[in-house]
């Protein structure tokens, strides 16, 4: 066999995955060819090193988590899912952001006294109340209100008059 | 009847401790396999949880006399790839991996060594295709034989050998590029 073909088998020979039928052919070539022999030695070293790294960098379950995982599988509980949009920062940042957002919403909804001190505008309801107070403090108020109903079929017209307390005063 | 088959029968009878006994030898293997594929410990645990659920659910359909190990690894692999496909985060794997390195109870020197090793593994996994990665991990990380790896992946032994050979060639040239002067030291 030529070197080019033999070199396809070297990574497998180094990891003991080459079929028995080909081992002797490749080994006899290695005895004759120092370049392929050198290449083979590199692969042997590579396989040893990568296997060592993979073995050294192994992780294991914490016993409690493992027991929980098995128990969940037996009881048929679905695993907890992480969010679909990956969060690239530490989780504490997410909690801080949520807390900040909640605080802001609370300020806007509840509006504690210090908000007015820092100059935020009053809300619409407050504006309406202020206008009502101003109106009751001397400005002219509407005394009577009327409501008119007209029949489409007969053209009959009914007019109701109410006073400022919304008591019915007159009907025409 | 093999011991494993007996344990499976017990687990199917509703004996929870037998189920745990059946899975215990693979607890590290499943977690590491999922971790190497996703690059994230938390996600790896989720995948394993999902896989354990599937194993329990389909245990009754497992054919006795066959290898439980390859059957279970196949479920873990498929669950991992389904997870990745669902989240479409192939491109983020390496980035996430860099951020989730956790070292416990180790001093600075040991920590640096571990970091170096993990970075080397990450760089290897980054250059491999999915099939090459799967074959490489099953063989060199989990110690499965070529036959077992072919059963896990549902392909021929020839295909496993081809992908494994290609993976090692890629890894070799990758390290030769990084360390051109000392390629003999990997």
Interface residues (C-beta under 8 A of the other chain):
Chain A: X8 X9 X11 X12 X14 X15 X17 X18 X41 X42 X43 X45 X46 X47 X49 X50 X51 X53 X54 X55 X56 X57 X58 X59 X60 X61 X65 X66 X67 X69 X70 X71 X72 X73 X74 X76 X77 X78 X79 X80 X81 X82 X84 X86 X88
Chain B: X16 X19 X20 X23 X27 X28 X31 X32 X35 X41 X42 X43 X45 X46 X48 X49 X50 X52 X53 X55 X56 X57 X87 X89 X92 X95 X96 X99 X114 X117 X118 X120 X121 X124 X137 X139 X140 X141 X146 X161 X164 X165 X167 X168 X169 X171 X172 X175 X183 X184 X185 X186
